[in-house]
Amino acid sequence: MSDPENPYWLNPESGAEVEDRVLCRYVVPDGLPLWLDGPQHSLLSRLSVASSRGGTVFNIPSADWNDLVEAAGGWKDDGQEDGGGIERGLRRLGGSGGQGFQSSAKLRRVIELRSMNLATRDYEAEGFEVDDVSARESYDLKCTNDAGEVVRVEVKGTTSKGTRVFVTRGEVNRAKEDGRTDLYILHSIKITRDEVGEPIASGGVRRVISPWDVQDGVLTPIAFEYEPN
């Protein structure tokens, strides 16, 4: 980094010790601050951090994080190369290999639709009749073939490499029940923008775990519900 106008820039010729430096940027969403006694009371009051007694670092479930960012107005996307990179880094708190926390409701929706559409197409190509049950069940697709075999499919879509995905307690419990459950992961989805800035999802690499045995992997708790005696 070479920026003589920056008071924190150190001229190597001065003889002082040279250390690595990095240019940082922070983003303030339009909807901040959020107050417990404000319009977002119902959202904020149910967060574990709202009733915390001490501490400064907390784990927030992905659903809560998405709701918070959306309520705050989302991360700004100024279209600049460095800004976009920083924004993507902020969205992906889980790391480059995880499913990540998508800050935009529209972005989450196009990723979800892309994944669901491809999963439906793939199971139909295998001879299944596919029913989208995501609105009423703890899994996404109910697939039935001519022999009467029923396969429950949990669909996950992500722009990351998909080495980790987020699953709910209901999804895990359903996968443990009798019958076949598949985990369909569409990772490395590409996001572009149309002429008015709306997100478009394309591509993606399929990984299907069939049947899905939740014991064959690592479940990491990121939140706990506690009910005192």
N, C-alpha and C positions, 0 to 999 in steps of 0.2 A: 504494500500500500504506500503510495507516494502522494501526499496531499499537504503541501506547505501551508495552506490556509487553515488546516485543522490544528487546533492547539494541542491535540493529543498525538500528533505525528512527530516522530523522533528522527532527526537528521542523523544518519549513521556516521557522518563525518564529525559529529560533535564529540565523539569519543565515549559517549554514554552507552550503556548496555542496551542492545537491540533485542526486543522481544516480539513475538508474533502478535499481530493485531487483526481485528476483523471489523468490517463495517456492518453495523446493525441497524435495523429499522423496526419500529413497533407500529401496530395498527390499532386505532380506536374506532370501533364500530359506532354507527350513528345512534343506536338505541341505548347507549350507556349514559349514566349508571342505571342499574336496576335496583330498586328498593323493595325491601320486604313488605312495606305498607303501601306499595304502589300497584299498578295494574297487573304486574306479574307475580302477585303474592302467592297464588295457588301453585305456580311452578317453583318459586324459590323456597317456599316453606317446606316442601317435601324433600329437599336436598339434604343429604347427610351433613354437609358443611354448615347448614343453617342452624343446626342444634349442637354444633361442635363446641367443646370447651377446651380451647387451646390447640396449638399446632398451626402450621402455615402451609403444609403440603397435604393434599387430599387426593384420593382416587375418586373419580366421578365416572359412573357408568356411561357408556357411549350414547344411550338414548337421552340421558340428562344433558350431556354435553351438547348434543345436536340441538336440543330444545333451547338451551341457554344461548348458543351462538345465534340461532334463528331469532330469538326474542331480542337479542342485542343489535340485530340488523345485519348479521353476517359479516364475513371478512371482505373488505374492499378488494376489488380486482381492477387495478388500474391499467392492466394490459401490458405493463412494462416487463421486460424479461426478468429483472432482478426481483421486482415486486411479485410476479407470478410464482417465482421459485420460493420466495419466503412464504407466500400464502399457502402454497402446497405443503411446505414444511409444517406450518401451523395446523393445517387440517389433518396431517398424518401424525398425530401424537403417538400412535402405536409403533412408529418406526417404518422403514421402507418395506419390511416384509409383512407387516400386519394389515388387517383390513382397514384400519384408520377411522378417523372421525370426520365425516364429510360435513362441512359447515353450511352448505346451501341445500335447502329443501328441494329445489329444482334439480340440482346435481344428483342428490341421492335418488330422486325419482327416475331420472334417465338411466342411471346405473342399474336400478332395480328392474326397470322395464327391459333393458337390454338382456340382463341375466335371465329373467323369467321367459322372455320370448325364445331365446336360444335353448333353454332347458325344455320348454314345451315342444319345440321343433324336434329336438333330439329324441325325446321319449316317444313322440308320435312316429318318428322314423323307425323305432323299434317295435311298432305295432300296438302301442298303448293308446287308450283313450284318456286324454288329459283334462283334468278339472282343476281350475285355480280355486283353491280353498283358503287362501291366505287371509281373507277377511274374517273367517270364522273358526279357523283351526290354528294350532301352534306349529304348523308346517305349511308349505306353500302349494305343492301340487299333489293331487291324488291321481295316480296312474293305474288304470285297469286294463288288462289284456284279455284276449278272447277266452283264455282258460280260467278267467276269474281271479287271477293273481292281482293283488293290490299292492302297489308300492307307494310309500309316502316319500316325498322328495323335499328336502330342505335346500333352498337356493340361496347362495351367497354371491354377491358381486362386488368387485373391488378394483381400483386402479393400481393397487400395489401388486407385489408378486404372489400374494395370497398364501404365504407360508403360515399365517395365523388368521383366523376369522373369529368374529364375535358371535357367540351363541347364547340364547337366553335359557333360563332354568326350564321353561316350558318346552323348548326345543330339545334339550337334553333328556328331560323326563320322557317325552314322546319317543325319542330314539331308543330308549331302554325298553319300551313295551314290546310285546310279541308282534311279529310281522316284520317285514322288510322296510327299512328306512334308508334312503340314499342321501348323501351329502353332495350337492352339485355346486362346485365352485367355478365361477368365471372370473379369472384374475387378469391383470395387465390390460384392463379396459382402457381405451384411448378416449380422451375428452377433448373435443374441439368446440368452437363457438360459431354460430351462424352470423349473418350480417347484422342482427340486432343484439348479439351477445348472449343468446340462449345456448345452454350447453347441449352438445350432441355426443352420444356415446357410440363407439364403434369398436370393432375388433374384440379382443379378449381371448384368453387361452383356457380351455376347459380342463377341469380335473374332477373326476367323479369317483367318490368313495362309495362302493356298493358291495355289500351292505355297509352302512355306517355303524361301526362299533365305537361308542364314545370312550370306551376303555383303551382303545388302541390309539393313543395320543395323549396329550397333556392338557388337562383342564385347569386353567389358572383363574382363581376368583379375583375379580376386580372390585367387588362391593359385597357387603354383608347387610342383611336386615336383622336388627337386634330388637327383641321385645323383652324388656326387663320384667322380673318377677313382681 
